[in-house]
Amino acid sequence: MIRRRFGIFAIIFSILLGTTLTGVYAKGNSAVIQADSINVRSGPGLSYPVIGSLKKGKEVAYLSTSDDWLEIDWNGQTGWIASWLTSKNLANSETPKTIVSKVNSLNIRTSPSIGSAIVGRMNAGEEAIKTGTDGEWTAITFRGMEGWVHHEYITEIDTAQTPEPSPAPAKAGGSNMFTVTVDALHVRKKADQSSKKVGMVHKGDTFAVKEIDGNWVKINFSKKKEGWVYSFHGTFSGESSKKDTAQSKLDQVTALTNGTNIRSEATTSSEVVLRANAGEKFQVLRDEGDWYKIALPDGGEAYIAKWVVSDDRIPVFKLDEPKKKQEREPGTLKGLTIAIDAGHGGNDRGTTGARGTDEKELTLLTAELLESKLKAAGAEVIMTRDTDTYVSLRKRVAVGHQHAVDAFVSLHYDANPDSSITGFTTYYTKKTQKGLAESINKGLGSNVTLRNRGVQPANYLVLRENMQDAILIELGFLSNPSEERILTTEVFREQASYGIYQGLLDYFDSK
């Protein structure tokens, strides 16, 4: 029984170090295995029994998704594989599709969930390229930005039906502007969070977009200097116009759905002379109540209802203004927002200790104690989960992005097939995270009696994909029976949560 548990520990450890997801939701519902070997499980979680395995390079069709898991047909029964160890099958890629927003201010989110962070918005009539699906959500690329929109608010069309969406401008002076929506934003030399800082811009500053690379925007932030900023901390808009916005004549309107009726007269009972597809644009000749008189491609004239089109006067919608934070007070955590990430939960039990302890229960108990200490010190605390529920890794990261947290602390308990191994470890992935890791590791070392395994680099997804200061702590080995007895006591959790609090306080006092 113990040997079986150790096997599970090794599997969990290897999966946690998995590769970056690069488009799991493949066209045609197929994916390709990227790890050397991955397990097929009976349910969507690491706690479900292993019923088989798949080798690297194997193409599989999947039937549905559940958070970070893909459902497949495994020898006539339902099986589940970890989506983050797969990639989309490019060989079966279909002709790219274009989607058109049917509404103003359509949220573009970091993941297919209403709880994930908003990275941008589309107005009615604007177009984007569809790159995948997940249930009721559609993955898109919009002005170089990748994200997810709900299918209810879009119309899908073939690329051949409408001209391709205008790409993001490569030069300053184009139609796109970027406005900063946070108090201060670092400008970096390259489109990477670890790249050298070359300047800083502030809330309300607006810049012409020179180039877009994924979720990064290149701007000229002074006469002779340029750099990259993260698009999550600002909003795009059209360049300010010198036209009289009160003018009655519109340049053009855009159909929002396929099969939009264009009629001979300004009434729904008149003859349909043409049907337009989503994304098609028409020159407006005159505004007539609830209708527009438009010019047809053949030179004729007809009418289209206002409620089925978008027009040039649609206002640009900005992301909600972030709350203004309190000033940071030395010796306290006032003015700071901290995310506490209690590892695992729900159908993902995490590690099971030599004496039967479930990791998911200990991480939540520890998170709750830490939360109370941080709040008492004045911090605003965001919990990625506060109940026994499953939260996907990407959603955990998105929660931190959405709240623009100052630090992200992920709590775990460790395991190893070698039951003699003991101690706590503090992990980081990016160089920018190392300072926080060192400070918290020092705080823990001063308060708990376990062996200190130090600060170590590791390729964890919640650190790798995180734009904030982020660390992951393994608070001891449940696979060691003696250490498990210590870890399950309230005294240890009290000491550990105080050590983490002390490390956070020292880190921000030193900045």
C-alpha positions as CSV (number, residue, x, y, z in Angstrom):
1,M,0.0,0.0,0.0
2,I,2.8,2.4,0.9
3,R,4.7,1.5,-2.3
4,R,1.6,2.4,-4.3
5,R,1.3,5.8,-2.5
6,F,5.0,6.5,-3.3
7,G,4.2,5.8,-7.0
8,I,1.4,8.4,-6.9
9,F,3.8,10.9,-5.2
10,A,6.2,10.6,-8.1
11,I,3.5,11.0,-10.7
12,I,2.1,14.1,-8.9
13,F,5.6,15.6,-8.7
14,S,6.3,15.1,-12.4
15,I,3.0,16.5,-13.4
16,L,3.4,19.6,-11.3
17,L,6.6,20.3,-13.3
18,G,4.7,19.9,-16.6
19,T,5.2,21.9,-19.7
20,T,3.4,25.1,-20.7
21,L,0.0,24.6,-22.2
22,T,0.2,25.9,-25.8
23,G,-3.3,25.4,-27.1
24,V,-5.0,22.4,-25.6
25,Y,-8.3,22.9,-27.2
26,A,-7.3,21.7,-30.6
27,K,-9.3,22.1,-33.8
28,G,-11.4,19.0,-34.4
29,N,-11.2,18.1,-30.7
30,S,-7.9,16.3,-30.9
31,A,-4.7,16.7,-29.0
32,V,-1.1,15.3,-29.1
33,I,0.7,13.9,-26.0
34,Q,3.8,16.1,-25.2
35,A,5.2,14.3,-22.1
36,D,7.2,11.1,-22.5
37,S,4.3,9.2,-20.9
38,I,1.1,10.4,-19.2
39,N,-1.5,8.5,-17.2
40,V,-5.1,7.9,-18.2
41,R,-7.3,8.2,-15.1
42,S,-10.9,7.2,-14.4
43,G,-11.9,10.8,-13.5
44,P,-10.8,14.4,-14.0
45,G,-8.3,14.7,-11.1
46,L,-5.0,13.3,-9.8
47,S,-6.8,11.4,-7.0
48,Y,-8.6,9.1,-9.5
49,P,-7.2,5.6,-10.2
50,V,-4.8,5.2,-13.2
51,I,-6.4,2.9,-15.9
52,G,-3.7,3.2,-18.5
53,S,-1.1,5.4,-20.1
54,L,-0.2,7.1,-23.4
55,K,3.2,7.7,-25.0
56,K,4.6,10.9,-26.4
57,G,3.4,11.8,-29.9
58,K,0.2,9.9,-29.6
59,E,-2.8,11.7,-31.1
60,V,-6.1,11.4,-29.2
61,A,-9.6,12.6,-29.8
62,Y,-11.3,14.1,-26.7
63,L,-15.0,14.2,-26.0
64,S,-15.2,17.0,-23.5
65,T,-13.2,19.1,-21.0
66,S,-13.4,19.6,-17.2
67,D,-11.2,22.4,-16.0
68,D,-7.6,21.2,-16.9
69,W,-8.7,17.7,-17.9
70,L,-9.7,16.1,-21.3
71,E,-12.2,13.3,-21.5
72,I,-11.2,10.5,-23.9
73,D,-12.5,7.1,-25.0
74,W,-10.2,4.5,-23.4
75,N,-10.9,1.0,-24.6
76,G,-14.6,1.5,-24.5
77,Q,-14.7,3.3,-21.2
78,T,-14.3,7.0,-20.1
79,G,-10.8,8.1,-19.4
80,W,-9.2,11.4,-18.5
81,I,-5.8,13.0,-19.3
82,A,-4.1,16.1,-18.0
83,S,-4.5,18.8,-20.7
84,W,-1.3,20.7,-19.7
85,L,0.7,17.7,-20.9
86,T,-0.8,17.9,-24.4
87,S,-0.8,20.3,-27.3
88,K,-3.1,21.0,-30.2
89,N,-2.9,18.8,-33.4
90,L,-1.7,21.3,-36.0
91,A,-1.9,18.7,-38.7
92,N,-5.7,18.7,-38.4
93,S,-6.1,22.4,-38.2
94,E,-9.1,23.8,-40.0
95,T,-9.2,27.0,-42.1
96,P,-9.1,29.8,-39.5
97,K,-12.4,31.3,-38.6
98,T,-13.3,34.9,-37.9
99,I,-15.7,35.9,-35.1
100,V,-17.6,39.2,-34.8
101,S,-18.7,40.6,-31.5
102,K,-22.5,41.1,-31.3
103,V,-22.3,43.4,-28.3
104,N,-20.4,46.4,-27.0
105,S,-17.8,45.9,-24.3
106,L,-17.5,42.1,-24.7
107,N,-15.1,40.9,-22.1
108,I,-11.9,39.1,-23.2
109,R,-10.7,36.8,-20.4
110,T,-7.5,35.0,-19.6
111,S,-9.2,31.6,-19.4
112,P,-12.6,30.1,-20.2
113,S,-14.4,31.2,-17.0
114,I,-16.3,34.2,-15.8
115,G,-14.1,34.2,-12.8
116,S,-10.9,34.8,-14.7
117,A,-9.2,38.1,-15.3
118,I,-10.4,40.5,-18.1
119,V,-7.5,41.5,-20.4
120,G,-9.4,43.5,-22.9
121,R,-12.8,44.2,-24.5
122,M,-14.3,44.2,-28.0
123,N,-17.0,46.5,-29.3
124,A,-19.9,45.4,-31.5
125,G,-18.8,44.7,-35.1
126,E,-15.1,44.2,-34.2
127,E,-13.5,41.1,-35.5
128,A,-11.0,38.5,-34.1
129,I,-9.5,35.2,-35.2
130,K,-10.9,32.1,-33.6
131,T,-8.2,29.7,-32.3
132,G,-10.1,27.1,-30.3
133,T,-13.1,26.3,-28.1
134,D,-13.8,25.0,-24.6
135,G,-17.5,24.3,-24.0
136,E,-19.4,27.6,-24.3
137,W,-16.2,29.6,-24.6
138,T,-14.2,30.5,-27.7
139,A,-10.4,31.2,-27.8
140,I,-9.5,34.2,-29.9
141,T,-6.6,36.4,-31.0
142,F,-7.6,40.1,-31.1
143,R,-5.1,42.8,-32.0
144,G,-2.3,40.4,-31.1
145,M,-3.9,39.7,-27.7
146,E,-4.9,36.1,-26.8
147,G,-8.0,35.4,-24.7
148,W,-11.4,33.9,-24.3
149,V,-15.0,35.2,-25.1
150,H,-18.4,33.6,-24.4
151,H,-19.9,32.2,-27.6
152,E,-23.3,33.7,-26.9
153,Y,-22.1,37.1,-27.7
154,I,-20.2,36.4,-31.0
155,T,-21.0,35.4,-34.5
156,E,-18.7,32.9,-36.3
157,I,-18.0,33.4,-40.0
158,D,-15.7,31.8,-42.6
159,T,-12.6,33.9,-43.3
160,A,-13.6,34.1,-47.0
161,Q,-16.9,35.9,-46.1
162,T,-15.2,39.0,-44.8
163,P,-11.9,40.8,-45.1
164,E,-9.3,39.8,-42.4
165,P,-9.4,41.9,-39.2
166,S,-6.9,44.8,-39.3
167,P,-3.7,43.7,-37.6
168,A,-2.3,45.7,-34.7
169,P,-0.4,48.7,-36.0
170,A,3.3,48.2,-36.4
171,K,4.1,52.0,-36.4
172,A,3.2,54.9,-34.1
173,G,0.3,57.0,-35.4
174,G,-1.9,54.0,-36.3
175,S,-5.5,53.7,-35.3
176,N,-4.8,52.1,-31.9
177,M,-3.8,53.8,-28.6
178,F,-2.9,52.3,-25.3
179,T,-4.0,54.0,-22.0
180,V,-2.4,53.0,-18.7
181,T,-5.1,52.2,-16.0
182,V,-2.8,51.5,-13.0
183,D,-1.0,54.0,-10.8
184,A,2.5,53.0,-12.1
185,L,3.6,50.6,-14.8
186,H,7.1,49.5,-15.6
187,V,8.3,49.7,-19.2
188,R,10.7,46.8,-20.1
189,K,13.3,46.4,-22.8
190,K,11.8,43.2,-24.1
191,A,8.3,41.6,-24.1
192,D,9.1,39.6,-21.0
193,Q,8.4,40.1,-17.3
194,S,12.1,39.3,-16.4
195,S,13.5,41.8,-18.9
196,K,15.3,44.9,-17.8
197,K,13.2,47.9,-16.7
198,V,13.9,50.9,-18.9
199,G,11.3,53.4,-17.6
200,M,7.9,53.9,-15.9
201,V,4.6,55.3,-17.1
202,H,1.6,56.3,-15.0
203,K,-2.2,56.1,-14.8
204,G,-3.9,58.1,-17.6
205,D,-0.9,58.2,-19.8
206,T,-1.8,57.4,-23.5
207,F,0.6,56.2,-26.1
208,A,0.4,55.2,-29.8
209,V,0.8,51.4,-30.2
210,K,4.0,50.6,-32.2
211,E,3.7,46.8,-32.0
212,I,1.9,44.0,-30.2
213,D,3.5,40.7,-29.2
214,G,1.0,38.4,-27.4
215,N,-0.1,40.3,-24.3
216,W,2.7,42.9,-24.5
217,V,2.5,46.3,-26.1
218,K,5.4,48.3,-27.5
219,I,5.2,52.1,-27.0
220,N,7.3,55.2,-27.3
221,F,7.2,56.5,-23.7
222,S,9.5,59.5,-24.4
223,K,10.8,61.2,-27.5
224,K,13.7,58.9,-28.0
225,K,12.9,55.9,-25.8
226,E,10.7,52.9,-26.5
227,G,9.8,49.7,-24.6
228,W,7.2,47.1,-23.7
229,V,4.4,47.2,-21.2
230,Y,1.9,44.4,-20.2
231,S,-1.5,45.0,-21.8
232,F,-3.4,43.7,-18.7
233,H,-2.6,47.1,-17.0
234,G,-4.2,49.3,-19.7
235,T,-6.8,49.5,-22.3
236,F,-6.9,50.0,-26.1
237,S,-8.8,52.6,-27.9
238,G,-9.1,54.3,-31.3
239,E,-7.0,57.4,-32.0
240,S,-8.8,60.6,-31.0
241,S,-10.7,62.0,-33.9
242,K,-11.0,65.6,-34.9
243,K,-14.3,65.0,-36.5
244,D,-17.5,66.5,-35.1
245,T,-19.0,63.6,-33.1
246,A,-22.4,65.2,-33.4
247,Q,-22.5,65.0,-37.2
248,S,-25.5,63.1,-38.5
249,K,-23.9,61.4,-41.4
250,L,-22.1,58.1,-40.4
251,D,-19.2,56.7,-42.4
252,Q,-20.3,53.0,-42.3
253,V,-22.1,50.3,-40.3
254,T,-21.2,46.7,-39.7
255,A,-23.6,43.7,-39.7
256,L,-23.4,41.7,-36.5
257,T,-24.9,38.4,-37.5
258,N,-25.0,36.1,-40.5
259,G,-28.1,36.5,-42.7
260,T,-28.8,40.1,-41.7
261,N,-31.8,41.4,-43.7
262,I,-31.3,44.5,-45.9
263,R,-34.7,45.8,-47.1
264,S,-36.2,47.9,-49.8
265,E,-38.0,50.2,-47.3
266,A,-37.5,51.2,-43.7
267,T,-39.9,48.6,-42.3
268,T,-39.7,44.9,-41.4
269,S,-42.6,44.1,-43.7
270,S,-40.8,45.3,-46.8
271,E,-39.0,43.1,-49.3
272,V,-35.6,41.7,-48.4
273,V,-33.2,42.7,-51.2
274,L,-30.0,41.3,-49.8
275,R,-28.7,39.3,-46.8
276,A,-25.4,40.3,-45.2
277,N,-23.0,38.2,-43.2
278,A,-21.5,39.3,-39.9
279,G,-18.6,41.7,-40.4
280,E,-19.8,43.1,-43.7
281,K,-19.7,46.9,-43.8
282,F,-22.0,49.4,-45.7
283,Q,-21.7,53.1,-46.4
284,V,-24.4,55.1,-44.6
285,L,-26.3,57.6,-46.7
286,R,-28.9,58.8,-44.2
287,D,-30.2,58.3,-40.7
288,E,-33.9,57.5,-40.7
289,G,-35.2,56.9,-37.2
290,D,-34.6,53.2,-36.3
291,W,-33.1,52.5,-39.8
292,Y,-30.1,53.5,-41.9
293,K,-30.3,54.1,-45.6
294,I,-27.2,52.5,-47.0
295,A,-25.4,52.1,-50.3
296,L,-25.3,48.6,-51.8
297,P,-22.3,47.1,-53.5
298,D,-24.0,47.3,-56.9
299,G,-24.6,51.0,-56.5
300,G,-28.2,50.7,-55.4
301,E,-29.7,51.9,-52.1
302,A,-31.6,50.0,-49.3
303,Y,-32.3,50.0,-45.6
304,I,-30.9,48.2,-42.6
305,A,-32.2,48.2,-39.0
306,K,-30.1,50.0,-36.4
307,W,-30.6,47.1,-33.9
308,V,-28.7,44.6,-36.1
309,V,-25.6,46.7,-36.8
310,S,-22.8,48.7,-35.1
311,D,-21.7,52.1,-36.2
312,D,-18.8,54.5,-36.0
313,R,-20.1,56.4,-33.0
314,I,-19.9,53.4,-30.6
315,P,-17.9,54.7,-27.6
316,V,-14.7,53.0,-26.6
317,F,-15.3,51.0,-23.5
318,K,-12.5,50.9,-20.9
319,L,-11.7,48.3,-18.3
320,D,-13.0,49.1,-14.8
321,E,-10.7,51.5,-13.0
322,P,-8.7,49.6,-10.4
323,K,-9.3,50.6,-6.8
324,K,-6.8,53.1,-5.5
325,K,-4.6,51.4,-2.9
326,Q,-3.7,52.8,0.5
327,E,-0.2,54.1,1.0
328,R,2.1,51.4,2.2
329,E,3.0,51.8,5.9
330,P,6.4,50.4,7.1
331,G,6.0,47.8,9.8
332,T,2.5,46.8,8.5
333,L,1.0,45.3,5.4
334,K,-1.4,48.2,4.8
335,G,-1.8,49.1,1.2
336,L,-0.8,45.6,0.0
337,T,-2.9,42.9,-1.6
338,I,-1.7,39.3,-1.0
339,A,-3.0,36.2,-2.8
340,I,-3.0,33.0,-0.7
341,D,-3.2,29.8,-2.9
342,A,-4.2,26.7,-0.9
343,G,-2.9,23.9,-3.1
344,H,-5.2,21.2,-4.5
345,G,-8.8,20.8,-3.4
346,G,-12.0,19.0,-4.5
347,N,-11.3,15.9,-6.5
348,D,-7.6,16.7,-6.3
349,R,-6.5,15.5,-2.9
350,G,-2.8,16.2,-3.6
351,T,-0.4,14.1,-1.6
352,T,-1.7,11.4,0.8
353,G,0.6,11.0,3.8
354,A,2.1,7.8,5.2
355,R,-0.5,8.0,8.0
356,G,-3.4,8.9,5.6
357,T,-3.4,12.7,5.8
358,D,-4.7,14.5,2.7
359,E,-2.6,17.4,1.5
360,K,-5.6,19.4,0.4
361,E,-6.9,19.6,4.0
362,L,-3.6,20.9,5.4
363,T,-3.1,23.5,2.8
364,L,-6.5,25.0,3.4
365,L,-6.1,25.0,7.2
366,T,-2.7,26.7,6.8
367,A,-4.1,29.3,4.4
368,E,-6.9,30.2,6.8
369,L,-4.4,30.9,9.6
370,L,-2.1,32.9,7.3
371,E,-5.1,34.9,6.1
372,S,-6.0,36.0,9.6
373,K,-2.5,37.2,10.3
374,L,-2.2,39.1,7.1
375,K,-5.5,40.8,7.5
376,A,-4.6,41.8,11.1
377,A,-1.5,43.4,9.7
378,G,-3.7,45.5,7.3
379,A,-3.3,43.6,4.0
380,E,-6.2,42.9,1.6
381,V,-6.2,39.1,1.2
382,I,-7.4,37.2,-1.8
383,M,-7.9,33.4,-1.4
384,T,-7.8,31.3,-4.6
385,R,-10.0,28.9,-2.7
386,D,-11.6,29.0,0.7
387,T,-13.5,25.7,0.6
388,D,-12.8,22.1,-0.5
389,T,-13.2,22.8,-4.2
390,Y,-11.1,22.1,-7.3
391,V,-9.6,25.3,-8.9
392,S,-7.6,24.9,-12.1
393,L,-3.9,26.1,-12.0
394,R,-4.6,28.8,-14.6
395,K,-7.6,30.1,-12.7
396,R,-5.4,30.4,-9.6
397,V,-2.9,32.5,-11.6
398,A,-5.8,34.5,-13.2
399,V,-7.2,35.4,-9.7
400,G,-3.8,37.1,-8.8
401,H,-3.8,38.9,-12.1
402,Q,-7.3,40.1,-11.8
403,H,-6.7,41.7,-8.4
404,A,-3.2,42.9,-9.3
405,V,-1.8,41.4,-6.1
406,D,1.5,42.5,-4.7
407,A,2.5,38.9,-3.8
408,F,1.2,35.4,-4.6
409,V,1.9,32.6,-2.0
410,S,1.2,29.0,-3.0
411,L,1.0,26.6,-0.1
412,H,1.8,22.8,-0.4
413,Y,3.0,19.8,1.5
414,D,5.6,17.5,0.0
415,A,6.2,13.8,-0.6
416,N,9.0,11.6,-1.9
417,P,9.4,7.8,-2.4
418,D,12.3,8.0,0.0
419,S,10.5,8.3,3.3
420,S,13.7,9.5,5.1
421,I,13.6,12.9,3.3
422,T,12.4,15.8,5.5
423,G,12.2,19.6,5.6
424,F,10.6,22.6,4.0
425,T,11.5,24.2,0.7
426,T,10.7,27.5,-0.9
427,Y,10.5,27.6,-4.7
428,Y,10.7,30.4,-7.4
429,T,10.8,30.3,-11.2
430,K,11.7,33.8,-12.4
431,K,14.7,35.8,-11.1
432,T,12.2,38.5,-10.1
433,Q,10.6,36.1,-7.6
434,K,13.8,35.1,-5.9
435,G,13.9,38.0,-3.4
436,L,10.4,37.2,-2.1
437,A,11.4,33.5,-1.9
438,E,14.5,34.2,0.1
439,S,12.7,36.5,2.6
440,I,9.9,34.1,3.2
441,N,12.3,31.1,3.5
442,K,14.2,33.1,6.2
443,G,11.0,33.9,8.1
444,L,10.0,30.2,8.1
445,G,13.5,29.1,9.1
446,S,13.3,31.4,12.2
447,N,9.9,29.9,13.3
448,V,9.7,26.2,12.5
449,T,11.9,23.4,13.8
450,L,12.0,21.4,10.5
451,R,15.1,21.1,8.3
452,N,15.5,24.1,6.0
453,R,16.1,22.8,2.4
454,G,16.5,26.4,1.3
455,V,15.4,28.4,-1.8
456,Q,15.4,26.5,-5.0
457,P,14.3,27.2,-8.7
458,A,11.5,25.0,-10.1
459,N,9.2,25.1,-13.1
460,Y,5.8,25.2,-11.5
461,L,2.9,26.6,-13.6
462,V,1.6,28.9,-10.9
463,L,5.0,30.6,-10.8
464,R,5.9,30.3,-14.5
465,E,2.7,31.9,-15.7
466,N,2.5,34.5,-13.0
467,M,3.0,38.2,-13.7
468,Q,3.1,39.0,-10.0
469,D,5.8,38.4,-7.3
470,A,5.0,34.7,-6.6
471,I,6.5,31.8,-4.7
472,L,5.5,28.2,-3.8
473,I,6.3,26.6,-0.4
474,E,6.5,22.9,0.3
475,L,6.0,23.0,4.1
476,G,7.4,19.5,4.9
477,F,7.2,15.9,3.8
478,L,4.0,14.0,4.5
479,S,5.8,10.9,3.2
480,N,7.9,10.9,6.4
481,P,5.8,9.4,9.2
482,S,7.5,11.4,12.0
483,E,7.3,14.7,10.1
484,E,3.7,14.0,9.2
485,R,2.9,13.9,12.9
486,I,4.4,17.4,13.3
487,L,2.8,18.9,10.2
488,T,-0.7,17.9,11.3
489,T,-0.5,19.8,14.5
490,E,-2.1,23.2,15.1
491,V,1.2,24.4,16.7
492,F,3.1,23.8,13.5
493,R,0.6,25.6,11.3
494,E,0.7,28.5,13.7
495,Q,4.5,28.7,13.5
496,A,4.5,28.3,9.7
497,S,1.9,30.9,9.1
498,Y,3.7,33.3,11.4
499,G,7.0,32.7,9.6
500,I,5.4,33.4,6.2
501,Y,3.8,36.6,7.6
502,Q,7.2,37.7,9.0
503,G,8.9,37.0,5.6
504,L,6.3,39.1,3.7
505,L,6.7,41.9,6.2
506,D,10.5,41.9,6.0
507,Y,10.4,41.7,2.2
508,F,8.1,44.8,1.7
509,D,9.9,46.7,4.4
510,S,13.2,46.2,2.5
511,K,11.8,47.5,-0.8
